[in-house]
């Protein structure tokens, strides 16, 4: 259990973004492309755990005086540094092997994701705005790897949608972190340069942009052609409801410093996601 907490397995859900190109292109009916997507999801799960380990090792001193992060396995001393380093090496090798097995482009995006996050862990996370943009770029690398896995070109609209949606999630995380902080010495540098009012505006702007680009994407002629149905615009309804629900939760509860907790524990969010995927699946069958 401690190892799983160190690897942040509950965050693996983020890596299913790699499957977006497969889903919208309807290539999931091709077993080889489906397997490629599964492989790249696994590769990103492993490399993201590597990133979490690096970040925890770098921030070990700050985490020990943080009101929430002090309970992390490495910061609390429950998992030793040598064990963490060994785990990192094993997962890194597995991630590169699996992604290269798919194709060299997938491996390249995995490497770029690792390099970006190493730079982020050392100094980019302390630069206001840049820290948020780096996380958004990480999601774009996932999308690009998903496209490379099934040999399709990425849609500019999907790239923009991914960027602003991930910016929305990252800004909500920053807001939650600000709300639970009671010790300035434990706060990341970028949090010291922003206030709740500003971060609330960022959240609102990115929520609006994410919904707008999703709406634009499902109405795009190329999307309609690939999906084989003109009715995907209906999924804008559950998509928007999901954003609304997250917006409500981050403004009415203070149970965590990460919005991923809401995806795990909030029943309404789970039902809305089920509604979204059910609607999406049904519409793909409509000719």
PASEBA-1860 file (N, C-alpha, C; in nm, 3 decimals):
! residues 287
1> XXXXXXXX> 0.083/-0.121/0.000/0.000/0.000/0.000/0.086/0.126/0.000 ~ 0.195/0.125/0.078/0.284/0.241/0.082/0.347/0.268/-0.054 ~ 0.388/0.160/-0.121/0.449/0.174/-0.253/0.349/0.233/-0.352 ~ 0.225/0.187/-0.346/0.121/0.238/-0.435/0.095/0.386/-0.409 ~ 0.103/0.425/-0.281/0.087/0.568/-0.248/0.203/0.649/-0.302 ~ 0.324/0.594/-0.294/0.440/0.663/-0.348/0.429/0.680/-0.499 ~ 0.377/0.576/-0.565/0.362/0.580/-0.711/0.242/0.663/-0.753 ~ 0.155/0.698/-0.656/0.033/0.775/-0.682/-0.052/0.709/-0.791
9> XXXXXXXX> -0.082/0.583/-0.765/-0.161/0.505/-0.859/-0.297/0.568/-0.884 ~ -0.350/0.637/-0.783/-0.482/0.701/-0.801/-0.479/0.812/-0.906 ~ -0.358/0.858/-0.941/-0.344/0.961/-1.045/-0.330/0.901/-1.185 ~ -0.327/0.770/-1.193/-0.310/0.705/-1.324/-0.426/0.736/-1.418 ~ -0.538/0.775/-1.361/-0.655/0.808/-1.444/-0.621/0.918/-1.543 ~ -0.526/1.006/-1.509/-0.487/1.115/-1.598/-0.429/1.062/-1.729 ~ -0.366/0.945/-1.723/-0.298/0.891/-1.841/-0.393/0.830/-1.943 ~ -0.521/0.819/-1.906/-0.620/0.771/-2.003/-0.648/0.877/-2.109
17> XXXXXXXX> -0.591/0.996/-2.090/-0.596/1.099/-2.194/-0.532/1.046/-2.322 ~ -0.436/0.955/-2.308/-0.370/0.895/-2.425/-0.469/0.823/-2.516 ~ -0.585/0.785/-2.461/-0.684/0.709/-2.538/-0.781/0.799/-2.614 ~ -0.773/0.930/-2.592/-0.865/1.023/-2.659/-0.858/1.011/-2.811 ~ -0.737/1.011/-2.871/-0.731/0.996/-3.018/-0.795/0.866/-3.067 ~ -0.775/0.759/-2.993/-0.834/0.629/-3.031/-0.985/0.636/-3.025 ~ -1.037/0.700/-2.920/-1.181/0.708/-2.899/-1.249/0.788/-3.008 ~ -1.198/0.907/-3.036/-1.262/0.996/-3.133/-1.241/0.952/-3.278
25> XXXXXXXX> -1.136/0.874/-3.303/-1.112/0.827/-3.440/-1.183/0.695/-3.469 ~ -1.246/0.638/-3.364/-1.317/0.509/-3.375/-1.224/0.395/-3.416 ~ -1.095/0.409/-3.389/-0.999/0.304/-3.423/-0.993/0.194/-3.317 ~ -1.077/0.205/-3.213/-1.076/0.104/-3.108/-1.128/-0.030/-3.158 ~ -1.184/-0.032/-3.279/-1.230/-0.159/-3.338/-1.112/-0.238/-3.395 ~ -0.996/-0.171/-3.407/-0.876/-0.239/-3.456/-0.793/-0.285/-3.336 ~ -0.781/-0.414/-3.320/-0.717/-0.470/-3.202/-0.573/-0.422/-3.186 ~ -0.498/-0.416/-3.297/-0.357/-0.376/-3.287/-0.343/-0.232/-3.239
33> XXXXXXXX> -0.430/-0.143/-3.287/-0.426/-0.003/-3.244/-0.475/0.012/-3.100 ~ -0.573/-0.069/-3.064/-0.622/-0.069/-2.926/-0.510/-0.112/-2.831 ~ -0.437/-0.216/-2.869/-0.326/-0.264/-2.786/-0.215/-0.160/-2.777 ~ -0.187/-0.093/-2.889/-0.085/0.014/-2.887/-0.122/0.123/-2.787 ~ -0.250/0.159/-2.785/-0.297/0.263/-2.693/-0.286/0.216/-2.549 ~ -0.319/0.091/-2.524/-0.307/0.036/-2.388/-0.161/0.038/-2.344 ~ -0.072/0.002/-2.435/0.072/0.002/-2.403/0.121/0.142/-2.368 ~ 0.076/0.240/-2.446/0.126/0.376/-2.421/0.066/0.433/-2.292
41> XXXXXXXX> -0.056/0.393/-2.257/-0.115/0.433/-2.129/-0.032/0.376/-2.014 ~ 0.005/0.249/-2.026/0.088/0.185/-1.923/0.223/0.254/-1.913 ~ 0.283/0.286/-2.028/0.413/0.354/-2.030/0.405/0.488/-1.958 ~ 0.297/0.563/-1.981/0.282/0.692/-1.916/0.250/0.677/-1.768 ~ 0.182/0.570/-1.731/0.158/0.544/-1.589/0.292/0.524/-1.517 ~ 0.380/0.445/-1.578/0.511/0.419/-1.517/0.598/0.545/-1.513 ~ 0.600/0.621/-1.623/0.686/0.740/-1.627/0.631/0.849/-1.536 ~ 0.499/0.857/-1.522/0.442/0.957/-1.430/0.477/0.923/-1.286
49> XXXXXXXX> 0.483/0.793/-1.254/0.525/0.753/-1.120/0.671/0.790/-1.097 ~ 0.753/0.776/-1.202/0.893/0.819/-1.193/0.900/0.967/-1.158 ~ 0.816/1.045/-1.223/0.813/1.190/-1.199/0.771/1.221/-1.056 ~ 0.670/1.149/-1.007/0.624/1.169/-0.869/0.736/1.138/-0.770 ~ 0.812/1.032/-0.797/0.921/0.995/-0.708/1.030/1.103/-0.708 ~ 1.066/1.151/-0.828/1.166/1.258/-0.838/1.122/1.381/-0.761 ~ 0.997/1.419/-0.780/0.944/1.539/-0.715/0.944/1.524/-0.563 ~ 0.906/1.404/-0.515/0.903/1.380/-0.370/1.043/1.380/-0.310
57> XXXXXXXX> 1.140/1.330/-0.387/1.278/1.329/-0.338/1.335/1.471/-0.331 ~ 1.304/1.552/-0.432/1.353/1.689/-0.436/1.289/1.774/-0.327 ~ 1.159/1.751/-0.304/1.083/1.834/-0.208/1.072/1.773/-0.069 ~ 1.155/1.676/-0.040/1.139/1.600/0.085/1.141/1.690/0.209 ~ 1.226/1.791/0.210/1.236/1.880/0.327/1.112/1.968/0.339 ~ 1.067/2.023/0.226/0.947/2.107/0.229/0.823/2.025/0.263 ~ 0.816/1.903/0.210/0.700/1.818/0.234/0.686/1.783/0.382 ~ 0.797/1.772/0.451/0.793/1.733/0.593/0.731/1.840/0.682
65> XXXXXXXX> 0.725/1.965/0.633/0.661/2.071/0.712/0.529/2.117/0.648 ~ 0.484/2.043/0.547/0.357/2.072/0.482/0.244/2.002/0.557 ~ 0.129/2.069/0.578/0.020/2.008/0.657/-0.039/1.881/0.599 ~ -0.025/1.860/0.468/-0.080/1.741/0.403/0.031/1.651/0.350 ~ 0.127/1.710/0.280/0.232/1.634/0.214/0.329/1.564/0.309 ~ 0.326/1.603/0.436/0.413/1.540/0.535/0.380/1.392/0.554 ~ 0.260/1.352/0.510/0.218/1.213/0.524/0.257/1.126/0.405 ~ 0.322/1.185/0.306/0.367/1.106/0.191/0.471/1.003/0.235
73> XXXXXXXX> 0.474/0.886/0.172/0.563/0.777/0.215/0.710/0.817/0.227 ~ 0.764/0.894/0.130/0.905/0.931/0.135/0.928/1.039/0.240 ~ 0.843/1.140/0.242/0.858/1.250/0.338/0.845/1.201/0.482 ~ 0.757/1.106/0.504/0.735/1.053/0.639/0.842/0.953/0.681 ~ 0.925/0.909/0.585/1.030/0.814/0.616/0.986/0.669/0.612 ~ 0.862/0.645/0.575/0.811/0.507/0.571/0.870/0.429/0.454 ~ 0.912/0.501/0.350/0.986/0.439/0.239/1.120/0.510/0.229 ~ 1.228/0.433/0.233/1.362/0.491/0.233/1.398/0.547/0.096
81> XXXXXXXX> 1.495/0.637/0.094/1.540/0.698/-0.032/1.598/0.594/-0.128 ~ 1.682/0.499/-0.082/1.735/0.397/-0.174/1.625/0.314/-0.242 ~ 1.521/0.279/-0.166/1.409/0.203/-0.223/1.337/0.287/-0.327 ~ 1.320/0.415/-0.299/1.253/0.505/-0.394/1.335/0.518/-0.522 ~ 1.467/0.531/-0.510/1.554/0.543/-0.627/1.551/0.416/-0.711 ~ 1.556/0.301/-0.646/1.551/0.173/-0.718/1.419/0.157/-0.792 ~ 1.311/0.195/-0.727/1.179/0.188/-0.790/1.175/0.279/-0.914 ~ 1.232/0.397/-0.901/1.239/0.491/-1.013/1.312/0.429/-1.132
89> XXXXXXXX> 1.426/0.367/-1.110/1.506/0.308/-1.218/1.429/0.198/-1.289 ~ 1.366/0.110/-1.211/1.290/-0.002/-1.269/1.175/0.049/-1.354 ~ 1.099/0.145/-1.302/0.984/0.199/-1.376/1.028/0.276/-1.500 ~ 1.139/0.345/-1.493/1.191/0.419/-1.608/1.227/0.323/-1.721 ~ 1.296/0.217/-1.688/1.334/0.117/-1.790/1.210/0.055/-1.853 ~ 1.112/0.019/-1.770/0.990/-0.043/-1.821/0.913/0.053/-1.911 ~ 0.905/0.179/-1.871/0.832/0.278/-1.949/0.895/0.298/-2.087 ~ 1.027/0.313/-2.091/1.096/0.335/-2.218/1.087/0.211/-2.307
97> XXXXXXXX> 1.097/0.094/-2.246/1.088/-0.031/-2.323/0.951/-0.047/-2.386 ~ 0.846/-0.025/-2.307/0.709/-0.043/-2.356/0.677/0.059/-2.465 ~ 0.713/0.185/-2.442/0.682/0.290/-2.541/0.761/0.268/-2.671 ~ 0.887/0.224/-2.660/0.966/0.199/-2.780/0.913/0.079/-2.856 ~ 0.854/-0.015/-2.783/0.792/-0.132/-2.845/0.677/-0.090/-2.935 ~ 0.606/0.018/-2.897/0.497/0.068/-2.980/0.556/0.134/-3.105 ~ 0.635/0.238/-3.086/0.714/0.299/-3.193/0.805/0.407/-3.134 ~ 0.900/0.453/-3.211/1.000/0.547/-3.161/0.939/0.683/-3.126
105> XXXXXXXX> 0.833/0.724/-3.196/0.770/0.852/-3.166/0.706/0.850/-3.027 ~ 0.643/0.739/-2.993/0.584/0.726/-2.859/0.691/0.735/-2.752 ~ 0.803/0.670/-2.777/0.915/0.673/-2.684/0.968/0.816/-2.670 ~ 0.972/0.889/-2.781/1.018/1.028/-2.779/0.929/1.114/-2.689 ~ 0.797/1.098/-2.701/0.706/1.178/-2.619/0.714/1.141/-2.472 ~ 0.741/1.015/-2.444/0.762/0.973/-2.305/0.887/1.039/-2.249 ~ 0.993/1.041/-2.328/1.118/1.106/-2.286/1.100/1.256/-2.267 ~ 1.028/1.319/-2.360/1.003/1.463/-2.349/0.922/1.494/-2.222
113> XXXXXXXX> 0.827/1.407/-2.192/0.748/1.424/-2.070/0.837/1.415/-1.947 ~ 0.930/1.321/-1.948/1.022/1.305/-1.835/1.113/1.427/-1.821 ~ 1.172/1.472/-1.932/1.262/1.588/-1.929/1.188/1.713/-1.881 ~ 1.067/1.734/-1.935/0.987/1.849/-1.894/0.964/1.849/-1.744 ~ 0.930/1.732/-1.689/0.898/1.725/-1.548/1.021/1.731/-1.457 ~ 1.135/1.689/-1.509/1.259/1.706/-1.432/1.290/1.855/-1.420 ~ 1.278/1.927/-1.534/1.298/2.072/-1.532/1.196/2.140/-1.440 ~ 1.072/2.089/-1.447/0.965/2.142/-1.363/0.998/2.122/-1.214
121> XXXXXXXX> 1.041/2.002/-1.179/1.069/1.969/-1.039/1.184/2.052/-0.982 ~ 1.283/2.084/-1.066/1.399/2.157/-1.017/1.378/2.307/-1.008 ~ 1.312/2.367/-1.109/1.298/2.512/-1.099/1.174/2.571/-1.167 ~ 1.118/2.506/-1.271/1.005/2.566/-1.342/0.881/2.578/-1.255 ~ 0.867/2.489/-1.156/0.747/2.494/-1.072/0.744/2.616/-0.980 ~ 0.857/2.686/-0.971/0.863/2.804/-0.887/0.834/2.933/-0.964 ~ 0.806/2.919/-1.095/0.778/3.037/-1.178/0.628/3.046/-1.203 ~ 0.566/3.150/-1.155/0.422/3.166/-1.167/0.377/3.160/-1.313
129> XXXXXXXX> 0.268/3.096/-1.341/0.207/3.072/-1.472/0.282/2.963/-1.549 ~ 0.415/2.973/-1.552/0.495/2.872/-1.621/0.473/2.735/-1.559 ~ 0.459/2.731/-1.426/0.439/2.603/-1.358/0.308/2.536/-1.403 ~ 0.204/2.617/-1.420/0.075/2.563/-1.464/0.081/2.518/-1.610 ~ 0.148/2.599/-1.692/0.161/2.568/-1.835/0.240/2.439/-1.857 ~ 0.339/2.414/-1.773/0.420/2.291/-1.786/0.334/2.166/-1.767 ~ 0.244/2.170/-1.672/0.156/2.055/-1.647/0.062/2.036/-1.766 ~ 0.013/2.146/-1.820/-0.074/2.138/-1.939/0.003/2.078/-2.056
137> XXXXXXXX> 0.129/2.117/-2.072/0.212/2.063/-2.179/0.232/1.912/-2.162 ~ 0.239/1.868/-2.037/0.251/1.725/-2.011/0.131/1.647/-2.065 ~ 0.013/1.705/-2.055/-0.107/1.639/-2.108/-0.106/1.640/-2.261 ~ -0.050/1.744/-2.319/-0.039/1.749/-2.465/0.055/1.640/-2.515 ~ 0.162/1.614/-2.440/0.252/1.504/-2.476/0.178/1.370/-2.472 ~ 0.086/1.356/-2.378/0.006/1.233/-2.371/-0.082/1.219/-2.496 ~ -0.144/1.328/-2.536/-0.228/1.328/-2.656/-0.145/1.293/-2.779 ~ -0.029/1.356/-2.793/0.058/1.332/-2.907/0.106/1.188/-2.911
145> XXXXXXXX> 0.135/1.132/-2.795/0.176/0.992/-2.788/0.060/0.900/-2.828 ~ -0.062/0.937/-2.785/-0.180/0.860/-2.823/-0.203/0.863/-2.973 ~ -0.178/0.979/-3.034/-0.189/0.990/-3.180/-0.083/0.906/-3.250 ~ 0.041/0.914/-3.199/0.151/0.837/-3.259/0.126/0.687/-3.248 ~ 0.060/0.646/-3.140/0.034/0.503/-3.118/-0.061/0.445/-3.222 ~ -0.151/0.529/-3.275/-0.247/0.479/-3.374/-0.224/0.540/-3.513 ~ -0.109/0.610/-3.526/-0.066/0.663/-3.656/-0.165/0.763/-3.718 ~ -0.211/0.858/-3.635/-0.298/0.964/-3.686/-0.238/1.099/-3.648
153> XXXXXXXX> -0.268/1.202/-3.727/-0.220/1.336/-3.698/-0.309/1.399/-3.591 ~ -0.249/1.471/-3.497/-0.329/1.534/-3.391/-0.412/1.650/-3.445 ~ -0.533/1.664/-3.394/-0.618/1.776/-3.431/-0.578/1.900/-3.350 ~ -0.562/2.014/-3.416/-0.529/2.138/-3.342/-0.633/2.169/-3.235 ~ -0.759/2.139/-3.263/-0.865/2.166/-3.166/-0.852/2.078/-3.043 ~ -0.810/1.953/-3.062/-0.789/1.863/-2.949/-0.672/1.911/-2.864 ~ -0.567/1.959/-2.930/-0.451/2.011/-2.858/-0.492/2.130/-2.770 ~ -0.570/2.221/-2.827/-0.614/2.339/-2.752/-0.712/2.301/-2.640
161> XXXXXXXX> -0.801/2.208/-2.670/-0.894/2.159/-2.568/-0.818/2.097/-2.452 ~ -0.722/2.013/-2.484/-0.641/1.946/-2.381/-0.566/2.048/-2.296 ~ -0.509/2.148/-2.363/-0.432/2.250/-2.292/-0.519/2.324/-2.191 ~ -0.634/2.375/-2.234/-0.716/2.456/-2.145/-0.788/2.373/-2.038 ~ -0.822/2.248/-2.072/-0.885/2.162/-1.973/-0.785/2.127/-1.863 ~ -0.661/2.097/-1.902/-0.558/2.066/-1.803/-0.522/2.191/-1.722 ~ -0.525/2.308/-1.787/-0.503/2.433/-1.714/-0.612/2.454/-1.609 ~ -0.735/2.418/-1.644/-0.846/2.428/-1.550/-0.820/2.339/-1.428
169> XXXXXXXX> -0.783/2.214/-1.451/-0.757/2.121/-1.341/-0.639/2.168/-1.256 ~ -0.534/2.215/-1.322/-0.415/2.258/-1.248/-0.444/2.380/-1.164 ~ -0.520/2.473/-1.218/-0.557/2.593/-1.141/-0.644/2.557/-1.021 ~ -0.732/2.458/-1.039/-0.813/2.415/-0.924/-0.724/2.354/-0.816 ~ -0.622/2.281/-0.859/-0.528/2.222/-0.763/-0.455/2.333/-0.686 ~ -0.413/2.436/-0.759/-0.344/2.547/-0.693/-0.437/2.616/-0.593 ~ -0.563/2.630/-0.628/-0.656/2.693/-0.536/-0.672/2.610/-0.408 ~ -0.686/2.479/-0.426/-0.702/2.391/-0.310/-0.578/2.394/-0.222
177> XXXXXXXX> -0.461/2.402/-0.285/-0.336/2.411/-0.209/-0.331/2.540/-0.128 ~ -0.374/2.649/-0.190/-0.377/2.778/-0.120/-0.469/2.774/0.001 ~ -0.581/2.702/-0.013/-0.681/2.698/0.094/-0.636/2.616/0.214 ~ -0.550/2.515/0.192/-0.508/2.431/0.304/-0.375/2.477/0.365 ~ -0.307/2.570/0.297/-0.177/2.615/0.347/-0.194/2.702/0.472 ~ -0.115/2.669/0.573/-0.113/2.753/0.693/0.029/2.785/0.736 ~ 0.124/2.751/0.645/0.266/2.774/0.677/0.336/2.818/0.549 ~ 0.367/2.947/0.540/0.427/3.000/0.418/0.558/2.931/0.381
185> XXXXXXXX> 0.632/2.883/0.478/0.760/2.819/0.449/0.742/2.688/0.377 ~ 0.622/2.630/0.386/0.595/2.501/0.320/0.535/2.519/0.181 ~ 0.496/2.641/0.149/0.431/2.666/0.021/0.532/2.675/-0.092 ~ 0.490/2.628/-0.211/0.575/2.644/-0.329/0.586/2.792/-0.360 ~ 0.698/2.831/-0.422/0.726/2.971/-0.449/0.616/3.037/-0.532 ~ 0.565/2.965/-0.632/0.463/3.023/-0.721/0.334/3.056/-0.646 ~ 0.305/2.982/-0.538/0.183/3.008/-0.461/0.195/3.137/-0.381 ~ 0.317/3.176/-0.351/0.338/3.298/-0.274/0.315/3.423/-0.358
193> XXXXXXXX> 0.308/3.404/-0.489/0.295/3.518/-0.580/0.154/3.530/-0.639 ~ 0.059/3.459/-0.581/-0.077/3.462/-0.635/-0.177/3.456/-0.519 ~ -0.297/3.506/-0.542/-0.400/3.502/-0.438/-0.523/3.428/-0.489 ~ -0.616/3.401/-0.399/-0.735/3.324/-0.434/-0.821/3.393/-0.539 ~ -0.830/3.524/-0.532/-0.912/3.596/-0.629/-0.857/3.578/-0.771 ~ -0.726/3.589/-0.786/-0.664/3.572/-0.918/-0.679/3.430/-0.969 ~ -0.655/3.332/-0.882/-0.664/3.192/-0.924/-0.808/3.156/-0.959 ~ -0.905/3.217/-0.891/-1.045/3.195/-0.925/-1.077/3.245/-1.066
201> XXXXXXXX> -1.017/3.357/-1.102/-1.037/3.409/-1.237/-0.973/3.318/-1.341 ~ -0.855/3.264/-1.310/-0.789/3.170/-1.401/-0.876/3.046/-1.422 ~ -0.933/2.997/-1.313/-1.017/2.877/-1.320/-1.138/2.903/-1.411 ~ -1.203/3.017/-1.391/-1.320/3.051/-1.470/-1.285/3.064/-1.619 ~ -1.176/3.135/-1.649/-1.135/3.155/-1.788/-1.107/3.021/-1.856 ~ -1.032/2.934/-1.788/-0.997/2.806/-1.847/-1.117/2.712/-1.860 ~ -1.212/2.722/-1.767/-1.334/2.642/-1.777/-1.413/2.682/-1.901 ~ -1.427/2.812/-1.922/-1.500/2.863/-2.039/-1.431/2.822/-2.168
209> XXXXXXXX> -1.298/2.837/-2.173/-1.223/2.801/-2.293/-1.230/2.651/-2.321 ~ -1.223/2.569/-2.217/-1.229/2.425/-2.235/-1.364/2.383/-2.294 ~ -1.472/2.436/-2.239/-1.605/2.405/-2.291/-1.621/2.456/-2.434 ~ -1.569/2.574/-2.460/-1.579/2.633/-2.595/-1.504/2.551/-2.698 ~ -1.382/2.509/-2.666/-1.305/2.430/-2.762/-1.361/2.289/-2.778 ~ -1.422/2.235/-2.672/-1.487/2.104/-2.686/-1.605/2.115/-2.781 ~ -1.684/2.219/-2.763/-1.800/2.243/-2.849/-1.755/2.261/-2.994 ~ -1.649/2.339/-3.013/-1.596/2.363/-3.148/-1.546/2.234/-3.211
217> XXXXXXXX> -1.481/2.151/-3.130/-1.424/2.027/-3.181/-1.532/1.930/-3.229 ~ -1.636/1.911/-3.148/-1.740/1.813/-3.187/-1.824/1.863/-3.304 ~ -1.820/1.993/-3.332/-1.892/2.047/-3.448/-1.803/2.058/-3.572 ~ -1.674/2.029/-3.555/-1.580/2.040/-3.666/-1.611/1.934/-3.772 ~ -1.603/1.973/-3.897/-1.636/1.883/-4.008/-1.547/1.758/-4.008 ~ -1.420/1.776/-3.975/-1.328/1.662/-3.973/-1.364/1.564/-3.863 ~ -1.406/1.615/-3.748/-1.448/1.530/-3.636/-1.572/1.450/-3.674 ~ -1.668/1.518/-3.735/-1.792/1.451/-3.778/-1.761/1.341/-3.878
225> XXXXXXXX> -1.667/1.368/-3.968/-1.629/1.269/-4.068/-1.565/1.146/-4.003 ~ -1.473/1.169/-3.909/-1.404/1.058/-3.842/-1.499/0.978/-3.753 ~ -1.585/1.050/-3.680/-1.676/0.983/-3.588/-1.791/0.915/-3.661 ~ -1.824/0.964/-3.780/-1.932/0.905/-3.857/-2.069/0.945/-3.808 ~ -2.077/1.051/-3.729/-2.206/1.099/-3.679/-2.200/1.250/-3.657 ~ -2.308/1.322/-3.687/-2.311/1.467/-3.665/-2.365/1.504/-3.527 ~ -2.391/1.403/-3.443/-2.462/1.428/-3.317/-2.373/1.433/-3.192 ~ -2.241/1.434/-3.210/-2.153/1.437/-3.093/-2.169/1.565/-3.012
233> XXXXXXXX> -2.229/1.668/-3.071/-2.249/1.793/-2.998/-2.334/1.771/-2.873 ~ -2.413/1.663/-2.871/-2.497/1.634/-2.754/-2.411/1.606/-2.632 ~ -2.288/1.553/-2.654/-2.200/1.523/-2.540/-2.149/1.650/-2.471 ~ -2.173/1.765/-2.534/-2.136/1.891/-2.469/-2.212/1.907/-2.337 ~ -2.333/1.853/-2.332/-2.417/1.866/-2.212/-2.352/1.796/-2.092 ~ -2.323/1.664/-2.098/-2.258/1.601/-1.983/-2.118/1.656/-1.957 ~ -2.046/1.692/-2.064/-1.912/1.750/-2.047/-1.919/1.878/-1.964 ~ -2.014/1.964/-1.998/-2.030/2.090/-1.926/-2.075/2.066/-1.782
241> XXXXXXXX> -2.162/1.969/-1.762/-2.208/1.937/-1.626/-2.094/1.888/-1.538 ~ -2.000/1.814/-1.597/-1.882/1.769/-1.523/-1.799/1.888/-1.477 ~ -1.777/1.982/-1.569/-1.701/2.103/-1.535/-1.775/2.183/-1.427 ~ -1.906/2.194/-1.440/-1.986/2.266/-1.340/-1.973/2.201/-1.202 ~ -1.980/2.068/-1.200/-1.972/1.996/-1.073/-1.836/2.018/-1.005 ~ -1.731/2.010/-1.085/-1.597/2.034/-1.030/-1.584/2.177/-0.979 ~ -1.641/2.270/-1.056/-1.638/2.412/-1.017/-1.709/2.431/-0.884 ~ -1.821/2.362/-0.866/-1.897/2.371/-0.741/-1.818/2.313/-0.624
249> XXXXXXXX> -1.758/2.196/-0.645/-1.686/2.128/-0.537/-1.567/2.208/-0.486 ~ -1.491/2.266/-0.579/-1.372/2.339/-0.535/-1.406/2.470/-0.465 ~ -1.532/2.515/-0.481/-1.574/2.639/-0.416/-1.655/2.617/-0.289 ~ -1.692/2.491/-0.263/-1.777/2.465/-0.146/-1.715/2.367/-0.046 ~ -1.608/2.298/-0.085/-1.546/2.202/0.006/-1.396/2.226/0.013 ~ -1.338/2.183/0.123/-1.193/2.197/0.143/-1.137/2.067/0.200 ~ -1.175/1.956/0.138/-1.136/1.825/0.192/-1.001/1.778/0.143 ~ -0.941/1.848/0.047/-0.817/1.799/-0.010/-0.741/1.912/-0.077
257> XXXXXXXX> -0.618/1.880/-0.122/-0.541/1.979/-0.196/-0.522/1.935/-0.340 ~ -0.607/1.841/-0.386/-0.596/1.791/-0.523/-0.734/1.752/-0.574 ~ -0.776/1.805/-0.690/-0.910/1.775/-0.743/-0.930/1.629/-0.781 ~ -0.821/1.552/-0.792/-0.833/1.410/-0.825/-0.913/1.336/-0.718 ~ -0.910/1.388/-0.594/-0.985/1.328/-0.484/-1.135/1.333/-0.512 ~ -1.179/1.442/-0.575/-1.320/1.454/-0.608/-1.362/1.349/-0.711 ~ -1.273/1.321/-0.805/-1.304/1.220/-0.907/-1.315/1.082/-0.844 ~ -1.245/1.061/-0.733/-1.247/0.932/-0.666/-1.367/0.916/-0.572
265> XXXXXXXX> -1.405/1.024/-0.506/-1.501/1.013/-0.396/-1.639/1.070/-0.423 ~ -1.650/1.161/-0.518/-1.780/1.225/-0.541/-1.867/1.138/-0.632 ~ -1.979/1.092/-0.580/-2.067/1.003/-0.656/-2.130/1.072/-0.776 ~ -2.163/1.200/-0.759/-2.227/1.273/-0.869/-2.131/1.285/-0.987 ~ -2.003/1.313/-0.958/-1.901/1.320/-1.064/-1.894/1.187/-1.138 ~ -1.895/1.078/-1.064/-1.886/0.945/-1.125/-2.007/0.919/-1.216 ~ -2.125/0.959/-1.169/-2.246/0.940/-1.250/-2.242/1.028/-1.375 ~ -2.189/1.148/-1.362/-2.179/1.237/-1.478/-2.081/1.182/-1.582
273> XXXXXXXX> -1.970/1.124/-1.535/-1.876/1.063/-1.628/-1.940/0.942/-1.697 ~ -2.016/0.864/-1.620/-2.086/0.749/-1.679/-2.187/0.797/-1.783 ~ -2.256/0.906/-1.753/-2.353/0.965/-1.845/-2.283/1.011/-1.973 ~ -2.166/1.074/-1.955/-2.090/1.122/-2.071/-2.049/1.006/-2.162 ~ -1.987/0.903/-2.105/-1.937/0.793/-2.187/-2.051/0.711/-2.247 ~ -2.161/0.699/-2.174/-2.277/0.629/-2.228/-2.334/0.706/-2.348 ~ -2.348/0.837/-2.331/-2.397/0.921/-2.440/-2.304/0.914/-2.560 ~ -2.174/0.923/-2.533/-2.074/0.920/-2.639/-2.081/0.787/-2.715
281> XXXXXXX> -2.090/0.677/-2.639/-2.095/0.544/-2.701/-2.218/0.525/-2.788 ~ -2.333/0.570/-2.739/-2.457/0.557/-2.813/-2.452/0.637/-2.944 ~ -2.398/0.760/-2.933/-2.392/0.847/-3.049/-2.299/0.792/-3.158 ~ -2.195/0.722/-3.118/-2.103/0.663/-3.217/-2.171/0.554/-3.298 ~ -2.278/0.496/-3.238/-2.350/0.388/-3.308/-2.458/0.443/-3.399 ~ -2.488/0.575/-3.381/-2.591/0.638/-3.464/-2.532/0.679/-3.600 ~ -2.594/0.641/-3.705/-2.545/0.676/-3.840/-2.628/0.788/-3.900
END
